[in-house]
């Protein structure tokens, strides 16, 4: 009996053991299947993400969807090299797929800087073409306000003219591929300026026509600050600077109230007038339709309305002073080699170097690119960190093309 019970127990234990092993095998197989499925799903998800990011970057940089074969290649580049490297490949000017970036995206990016209305609906001109060419060739963009440089169309008729924009309008009318036709040359060889008097896009024909025409040349300074340092005059308003360099044309008692001058007008003019003196020899002649430079001779516009305040400053040369370097709110613009002392110079070129080597200039470029590619302003810490990182990278080499690539990758999504 005992042997029979023992036999039954042994048989039962064996059956239960077999059942447990079966369950264990099935569970293991199920877990393996789930893990495999998850891995496949994860890999597929990563692949889908790379593809979505590649398409989004291309759409925003180029303004047109990539061909299927190109999208396959871009997807692989995003997955293998990362978003910024893939974006740089998208901007490679030796490849036809980048054409619309240079012809459309960059034109729309720069055109508002070329006119007082800040409209994108303006024709291609030498200012815009020079910005496009500098990005294409990865020229240090910190020289955009100082270089003896202008981009023209190779083989385009009519040829470049100092009195007409027809050369650039012909490129646009003929749908010229700016990626291919733009060629850099010196301004001084075309417009007759001494090389030391050239100042990048500030002395381009389009820039001159917009901001040196009529007026007092303060417009060139104000729009350069607005377009390239992202600060309008109200944002740099500081009544603590001395008023001794404010010109005669600014009344000290507007409407008979001197407090308006002391609390408002002085806060802009005490910084702007000493800096805008750099443009004292420039004018856009409406009769000749060209930029005129009178070396050593101050343009009459600097001396107009002298009866407004006889004791005001009389401009005698193009010597400028940056009083915003003195301790105060405008040191936040981050002047290069900032030491709390006034920096001085002569002419537009040296002023352009002063402005373009500031932290504000670098930050402004990154912010403008962000708004162009992300369709919004930076909105959170992650966005602001990316803008700061791109601005810092820009300060070390001046590559605006890399800023475009980095921010395109940031706004590609997850």
C-alpha positions in Angstrom: 0.0 0.0 0.0 2.8 2.2 1.0 4.5 1.4 -2.3 1.4 2.2 -4.3 0.9 5.6 -2.5 4.6 6.3 -3.1 4.2 5.5 -6.7 1.1 7.7 -7.0 2.9 10.6 -5.3 5.9 10.3 -7.6 3.6 10.2 -10.6 1.7 13.3 -9.4 4.9 15.2 -8.7 6.3 14.3 -12.1 3.1 15.6 -13.8 3.1 18.8 -11.8 6.8 19.3 -12.5 6.1 18.8 -16.2 3.3 21.3 -16.1 5.5 23.9 -14.4 8.2 23.4 -16.9 5.7 23.8 -19.7 4.3 27.0 -18.2 7.9 28.2 -17.7 8.8 27.5 -21.3 5.7 29.2 -22.6 6.3 32.2 -20.3 9.9 32.5 -21.4 8.8 32.3 -25.0 6.1 34.9 -24.5 8.6 37.3 -22.7 11.1 36.8 -25.5 8.4 37.5 -28.1 7.3 40.6 -26.2 10.9 41.8 -25.9 11.5 41.1 -29.6 8.3 43.0 -30.6 9.2 45.9 -28.3 12.7 46.0 -29.8 11.2 46.0 -33.4 8.7 48.6 -32.4 11.4 50.8 -30.8 13.6 50.5 -33.9 10.6 51.2 -36.1 9.7 54.2 -33.9 13.3 55.5 -34.0 13.3 55.1 -37.8 10.0 56.9 -38.1 11.2 59.7 -35.9 14.4 60.1 -38.0 12.3 60.3 -41.1 9.9 62.8 -39.6 12.7 65.0 -38.4 14.5 64.8 -41.8 11.4 65.9 -43.6 10.6 68.7 -41.2 14.1 70.1 -41.4 14.1 70.0 -45.1 10.7 71.5 -45.5 11.6 74.4 -43.3 15.1 75.0 -44.6 14.3 74.6 -48.3 10.6 75.4 -48.4 9.7 72.3 -50.5 9.3 68.6 -49.7 12.3 66.3 -50.6 12.0 63.7 -53.3 11.5 60.2 -51.9 15.0 59.0 -52.6 16.5 62.1 -51.0 14.3 61.7 -48.0 15.6 58.1 -47.6 19.1 59.5 -47.6 18.3 62.3 -45.2 16.6 59.9 -42.8 19.7 57.8 -42.7 21.9 60.8 -42.1 19.7 62.0 -39.2 19.9 58.6 -37.7 23.6 58.2 -38.2 25.1 61.7 -37.9 22.5 63.6 -36.0 20.2 66.4 -36.9 22.7 69.3 -37.2 25.0 67.4 -39.5 22.1 66.3 -41.7 20.9 69.9 -41.9 24.3 71.0 -43.0 24.1 68.4 -45.8 20.8 69.9 -46.8 22.5 73.3 -47.1 25.4 72.0 -49.1 25.5 74.4 -52.0 27.2 71.9 -54.3 24.0 69.8 -54.4 20.9 70.9 -56.3 18.6 70.1 -53.5 19.8 73.2 -51.6 18.8 75.6 -54.3 15.5 76.9 -52.8 17.3 77.6 -49.5 19.5 80.2 -51.2 17.0 81.5 -53.7 13.9 81.7 -51.4 14.5 81.0 -47.7 17.5 83.3 -47.4 16.0 86.0 -49.6 12.9 86.2 -47.5 15.1 86.1 -44.4 17.2 89.1 -45.3 14.9 91.2 -47.5 13.1 93.0 -44.5 16.5 94.4 -43.4 16.9 96.2 -46.7 14.0 98.7 -46.4 12.4 101.0 -43.9 9.0 99.3 -44.1 10.7 96.0 -43.2 8.6 94.2 -45.8 9.6 90.9 -47.4 7.9 92.1 -50.7 10.9 93.9 -52.1 13.1 92.9 -55.1 16.4 91.1 -54.8 19.2 93.7 -54.4 22.9 93.8 -53.6 22.3 93.9 -49.8 20.2 90.7 -49.9 22.5 89.0 -52.4 25.5 89.7 -50.2 23.8 88.1 -47.2 22.9 85.1 -49.3 26.4 84.8 -50.7 28.1 85.1 -47.3 25.9 82.3 -45.9 26.5 80.1 -48.9 30.3 80.5 -48.8 30.3 80.4 -45.0 32.1 83.7 -44.8 32.4 85.0 -41.2 29.1 86.8 -40.8 30.6 89.1 -38.2 32.1 91.0 -41.2 28.7 91.7 -42.8 28.9 95.3 -41.5 32.5 96.0 -42.4 33.7 93.9 -45.3 34.8 95.2 -48.7 32.4 92.7 -50.2 29.4 92.5 -52.5 27.9 89.6 -54.4 26.9 90.0 -58.1 25.4 87.6 -60.6 28.0 85.9 -62.9 27.0 86.2 -66.5 23.8 88.2 -65.7 22.8 91.1 -68.0 22.6 94.0 -67.4 25.8 94.1 -65.3 26.1 95.5 -61.8 25.4 99.3 -61.7 25.9 101.8 -58.9 22.8 103.7 -60.2 20.3 100.9 -60.8 19.1 97.7 -59.3 18.3 96.2 -62.7 21.1 93.6 -62.4 19.5 91.9 -59.4 16.0 92.3 -60.7 17.1 90.5 -63.9 18.3 87.6 -61.7 14.9 87.4 -60.1 12.9 87.8 -63.3 14.9 85.0 -64.9 14.6 82.7 -61.8 18.3 82.5 -61.6 19.7 79.8 -59.3 21.4 82.0 -56.7 23.2 79.0 -55.4 25.1 79.0 -58.6 25.3 82.5 -60.1 26.3 84.6 -57.1 29.9 85.6 -57.1 31.7 87.7 -54.5 33.8 90.7 -55.4 35.0 93.8 -53.7 32.7 96.8 -53.4 35.6 99.2 -53.9 36.2 97.8 -57.4 32.6 98.6 -58.4 31.4 101.6 -56.5 34.5 103.7 -56.3 34.7 103.8 -52.5 38.2 103.6 -51.0 38.5 100.1 -49.4 38.7 101.7 -46.0 35.3 103.4 -46.5 33.5 100.1 -47.4 31.3 98.7 -44.7 29.5 95.6 -45.9 25.8 95.8 -46.4 25.8 99.4 -44.9 27.5 100.7 -48.0 25.6 98.5 -50.4 23.6 100.4 -53.0 20.3 99.1 -51.5 21.3 99.8 -47.9 22.4 103.3 -48.9 19.2 104.0 -50.8 17.1 103.0 -47.9 19.0 104.5 -44.9 21.4 107.2 -46.2 18.8 109.0 -48.3 17.7 112.4 -47.0 17.4 112.7 -43.3 20.5 112.9 -41.0 22.0 109.4 -41.4 20.6 108.5 -38.0 18.3 106.0 -39.9 21.3 103.9 -40.9 22.4 103.6 -37.3 18.8 102.9 -36.0 18.0 100.3 -38.5 21.4 98.6 -38.2 20.7 98.3 -34.4 17.2 97.0 -35.1 18.0 94.6 -37.8 21.4 93.2 -36.6 21.4 93.7 -32.8 17.6 93.2 -32.3 17.4 96.4 -30.3 15.4 99.5 -31.2 16.3 102.9 -29.7 13.8 102.6 -26.9 15.5 99.5 -25.7 18.9 101.3 -25.4 17.4 104.5 -24.0 19.7 105.7 -21.2 19.6 109.3 -19.8 22.8 108.8 -17.8 25.1 109.5 -20.7 26.5 113.0 -21.2 24.7 115.1 -24.0 27.7 117.0 -25.3 27.8 115.2 -28.7 24.1 115.7 -29.5 23.8 117.8 -32.7 22.4 121.2 -33.1 19.2 120.0 -34.9 17.8 118.4 -31.8 15.9 121.0 -29.8 16.5 121.1 -26.1 13.0 122.3 -25.4 10.5 120.4 -27.7 7.2 122.2 -27.5 8.8 124.6 -25.0 9.3 121.9 -22.4 12.9 121.1 -21.6 11.8 118.2 -19.4 10.8 116.3 -22.5 14.3 116.5 -23.8 15.9 115.6 -20.5 13.7 112.6 -19.8 13.2 111.3 -23.3 15.2 112.7 -26.3 18.5 112.8 -24.5 18.3 109.1 -23.7 18.6 108.1 -27.3 20.6 110.9 -28.8 23.4 110.9 -26.2 24.4 107.4 -27.4 23.2 107.5 -31.0 24.7 110.8 -32.2 28.3 110.0 -31.2 28.0 106.7 -33.0 26.1 107.9 -36.1 28.9 110.4 -36.7 30.7 107.4 -38.3 28.5 108.1 -41.4 29.4 111.8 -41.7 30.9 111.4 -45.2 28.1 109.3 -46.8 24.9 110.3 -48.6 22.6 108.7 -51.2 22.3 111.2 -54.0 18.7 111.1 -55.4 19.8 112.8 -58.6 22.6 110.4 -59.4 20.7 107.5 -57.8 23.9 106.3 -56.1 25.9 106.3 -52.9 28.2 109.3 -52.6 31.3 109.4 -50.3 33.1 112.7 -49.6 36.2 111.8 -47.8 37.2 114.4 -45.3 34.1 116.5 -46.0 31.1 116.3 -43.7 27.8 116.0 -45.6 25.5 119.1 -45.2 22.8 117.0 -43.7 24.9 116.8 -40.5 24.6 120.6 -40.1 21.0 121.2 -40.9 18.6 123.0 -38.5 21.5 124.5 -36.6 19.2 127.2 -35.1 17.3 124.6 -33.1 20.1 124.7 -30.5 23.1 126.8 -31.4 25.2 125.4 -28.6 24.7 121.9 -29.8 27.5 119.7 -31.3 28.9 120.6 -34.7 30.1 117.6 -36.7 33.6 118.2 -38.1 34.7 114.6 -39.1 33.7 110.9 -39.0 35.1 110.2 -35.5 32.7 108.1 -33.5 32.5 107.2 -29.8 30.7 104.3 -28.1 29.7 105.7 -24.8 27.5 102.6 -24.1 30.6 100.8 -23.1 30.7 103.0 -19.9 29.1 101.3 -16.8 25.3 101.3 -17.3 22.5 99.3 -18.8 23.9 99.1 -22.3 27.0 97.1 -21.2 24.5 94.3 -21.4 24.9 94.4 -25.2 28.2 92.6 -24.5 30.9 94.7 -26.2 34.0 92.8 -27.2 36.8 93.1 -24.7 34.5 95.1 -22.5 36.5 97.1 -20.1 34.1 99.9 -19.0 35.9 102.5 -21.2 34.7 104.5 -24.2 35.8 102.9 -27.5 36.4 105.3 -30.4 37.1 105.0 -34.2 36.7 106.7 -37.5 34.3 105.8 -40.2 31.6 103.2 -41.0 33.9 100.2 -41.3 35.3 100.4 -37.7 31.8 101.1 -36.3 30.6 98.0 -38.2 33.3 96.0 -36.5 32.4 97.4 -33.1 28.7 96.5 -33.5 29.1 93.0 -35.1 31.5 91.7 -32.5 29.1 92.3 -29.7 27.2 89.6 -27.8 23.9 91.3 -28.9 24.8 90.8 -32.6 25.4 87.1 -32.1 22.3 86.6 -30.0 20.2 88.5 -32.6 21.3 86.3 -35.5 20.4 83.2 -33.5 17.0 84.6 -32.6 16.2 85.6 -36.2 17.1 82.2 -37.4 14.9 80.6 -34.7 11.9 82.6 -35.7 12.5 81.8 -39.4 12.7 78.0 -38.9 10.6 77.4 -35.9 7.8 79.8 -36.8 7.8 81.3 -33.3 10.0 83.0 -30.8 11.9 81.0 -28.2 9.3 80.0 -25.6 10.9 77.9 -22.9 14.2 77.1 -21.2 15.0 74.5 -23.9 14.5 77.0 -26.7 16.4 79.7 -24.9 19.3 77.4 -24.2 19.6 76.4 -27.8 19.6 80.1 -28.9 22.3 80.9 -26.4 24.4 77.9 -27.5 24.1 78.8 -31.2 24.9 82.4 -30.4 28.0 81.3 -28.4 29.1 79.0 -31.3 28.6 81.9 -33.7 30.9 84.2 -31.7 33.8 81.7 -32.1 33.6 81.5 -35.9 30.8 83.6 -37.4 29.1 80.8 -39.2 25.5 81.7 -39.8 25.1 78.5 -41.9 25.8 76.4 -38.8 23.3 78.5 -36.8 20.7 77.5 -39.4 21.7 73.8 -39.1 21.6 73.7 -35.3 18.3 75.5 -34.9 16.7 73.4 -37.7 17.7 70.3 -35.7 16.4 71.8 -32.5 13.0 72.5 -34.0 12.7 69.1 -35.9 10.6 67.6 -33.1 10.9 64.2 -31.3 
